[in-house]
């Protein structure tokens, strides 16, 4: 049986799209192979690219805090991204995040599919529109899919919520607090859903 360790080793040499040329390294997902819950973001950021670990930058710290507030142990989940290489544009010495295009997402999709097939989670949580469009529907929006739990081939259900970076982009403290509170409410609903009996199709 394929293991996550084997997949990570294979992905480390991936050249399926041009993003590998400028990125420092492949940033594969991390977590337990038997995780019941998988969180899927868009792509690694600057700090993730430098360290080789997903969700370790400001958005990752926000995610950690909100998971703790919702009573979800990060050690009990698997966290990954749709795209495994950091796509960016340079602005002086800074590397600014740039959204991956459809071709880059398709090229990297094999790794995400293999992660999900290996883990066999109960639930998948899409963090942001890019993940939702990759895994739920190409026209999916957070507004339409947030708070819903739909069946999927990769798990018992799939849902979507904001990417934690949206909290950081909010214009002021009050807006950030509102975004954070709403995100934590989503996570609490997800925690309840993961405890429900598994609903097999058919």
C-alpha positions in Angstrom: 0.0 0.0 0.0 1.3 3.5 -0.9 2.2 5.6 2.1 2.2 9.4 2.5 6.0 9.2 3.0 6.4 7.5 -0.4 4.1 10.1 -2.1 6.0 12.9 -0.5 9.3 11.5 -1.8 7.9 11.2 -5.3 6.4 14.7 -5.3 9.7 16.2 -4.2 11.0 15.7 -7.8 7.8 16.7 -9.6 8.3 18.8 -12.8 4.8 18.5 -14.2 4.4 22.3 -14.4 6.8 25.3 -14.6 6.3 26.3 -10.9 9.1 24.0 -9.7 11.7 26.2 -11.4 11.3 29.2 -9.1 10.0 27.5 -6.0 12.5 26.5 -3.3 11.0 23.0 -2.9 7.8 21.0 -3.1 5.6 21.6 0.0 3.7 18.4 0.5 0.8 17.8 3.0 1.4 16.8 6.6 -0.5 14.9 9.2 -1.6 11.4 10.2 -2.2 8.8 7.4 -5.4 7.8 9.3 -6.7 11.4 9.8 -10.4 11.6 9.7 -10.4 15.2 8.5 -8.3 16.8 5.6 -8.0 20.6 5.2 -7.1 21.7 1.7 -5.8 25.2 0.9 -4.7 26.8 -2.3 -0.9 26.7 -2.3 2.1 27.2 0.0 3.2 30.7 0.8 6.6 32.3 1.2 7.4 30.8 4.7 6.0 27.4 3.6 8.2 27.4 0.5 11.3 28.2 2.6 10.6 25.6 5.4 9.0 22.9 3.3 6.0 22.6 5.7 2.4 23.6 4.9 0.5 26.4 6.9 3.4 27.6 9.0 3.2 31.3 8.0 0.7 33.9 9.3 -2.3 32.1 7.8 -1.1 28.9 9.4 -0.9 30.5 12.8 -4.4 31.8 12.4 -5.6 28.4 11.4 -3.9 26.9 14.5 -5.6 29.4 16.8 -9.0 28.9 15.3 -8.7 25.1 15.4 -7.8 25.3 19.0 -10.8 27.6 19.7 -13.1 25.1 18.0 -11.7 22.2 19.9 -10.0 20.5 17.0 -6.5 19.1 17.5 -4.3 19.9 14.5 -2.4 16.7 15.2 -5.6 14.8 14.4 -6.0 16.3 10.9 -4.1 16.3 7.6 -3.3 19.6 6.1 -2.3 20.1 2.4 -2.8 22.3 -0.6 -4.1 21.9 -4.1 -0.8 23.2 -5.6 2.4 22.0 -4.0 4.8 24.8 -5.3 4.8 28.5 -4.3 3.7 30.7 -7.2 4.8 34.3 -6.8 5.9 37.6 -8.3 8.8 39.6 -7.1 8.3 43.1 -5.7 11.8 44.3 -4.6 13.1 41.7 -2.2 9.6 40.4 -1.4 7.9 37.5 -3.0 4.2 38.2 -3.5 1.6 35.3 -3.7 0.1 34.8 -7.2 -2.9 32.7 -7.8 -2.2 29.4 -9.6 -3.9 29.0 -13.0 -6.1 26.1 -14.2 -3.2 24.3 -16.0 -1.0 24.4 -12.9 -3.9 23.1 -10.7 -4.5 20.2 -13.2 -0.8 19.3 -13.3 -0.7 19.1 -9.5 -4.0 17.4 -9.0 -2.5 13.9 -9.1 -0.8 14.5 -5.8 -3.9 15.7 -4.0 -5.9 12.7 -5.4 -3.2 10.3 -4.2 -3.2 12.0 -0.7 -6.9 11.6 -0.4 -6.9 8.0 -1.7 -4.2 7.1 0.8 -5.8 8.8 3.8 -9.5 7.9 3.1 -10.8 10.7 5.4 -14.4 11.0 6.6 -14.5 14.7 5.8 -12.7 17.2 3.5 -12.6 21.0 4.2 -11.8 23.3 1.4 -10.1 26.5 2.6 -10.9 29.1 0.1 -12.4 29.2 -3.4 -9.5 27.7 -5.3 -9.7 24.5 -3.3 -13.5 24.4 -3.5 -13.4 24.9 -7.3 -10.8 22.1 -7.6 -12.7 19.6 -5.4 -16.4 20.5 -5.4 -17.3 22.3 -8.7 -15.4 24.6 -11.1 -18.0 27.3 -10.4 -18.1 26.9 -6.6 -18.0 29.9 -4.4 -17.6 30.1 -0.7 -20.9 32.0 -0.4 -22.7 29.0 -2.1 -20.9 26.1 -0.4 -20.1 27.4 3.1 -21.9 25.4 5.7 -23.0 22.7 3.4 -21.9 19.1 3.5 -21.9 17.3 0.2 -21.0 13.7 -0.7 -17.7 13.2 -2.6 -15.8 10.3 -4.1 -12.8 11.0 -1.8 -14.6 11.1 1.6 -18.0 10.8 3.2 -18.5 14.5 2.8 -16.9 17.7 1.6 -17.5 21.3 2.7 -15.9 24.7 2.2 -15.1 27.8 4.3 -12.8 30.7 4.0 -9.0 30.5 3.8 -7.6 31.8 7.1 -5.6 34.4 5.1 -9.0 36.1 4.5 -9.0 37.0 8.2 -5.6 38.6 7.9 -6.8 40.6 4.9 -9.8 42.1 6.7 -9.5 45.9 6.7 -9.7 46.5 10.5 -9.8 44.8 13.9 -13.6 44.6 14.0 -13.8 43.0 10.5 -11.0 40.6 11.5 -12.9 39.6 14.6 -16.1 39.0 12.7 -14.3 36.9 10.1 -12.5 34.9 12.8 -15.7 34.3 14.7 -17.5 33.1 11.6 -14.6 30.8 10.7 -14.6 29.3 14.2 -18.3 28.7 13.9 -17.7 26.8 10.7 -15.0 24.7 12.4 -17.3 23.9 15.3 -20.0 22.7 12.8 -17.3 20.6 11.1 -16.3 19.1 14.4 -19.9 18.0 15.1 -20.3 16.6 11.6 -17.1 14.5 11.9 -18.7 12.8 15.0 -21.9 11.8 13.2 -22.3 8.2 11.9 -20.8 7.7 8.5 -23.4 7.9 5.8 -22.4 5.6 3.0 -23.9 6.2 -0.4 -26.6 3.8 -1.6 
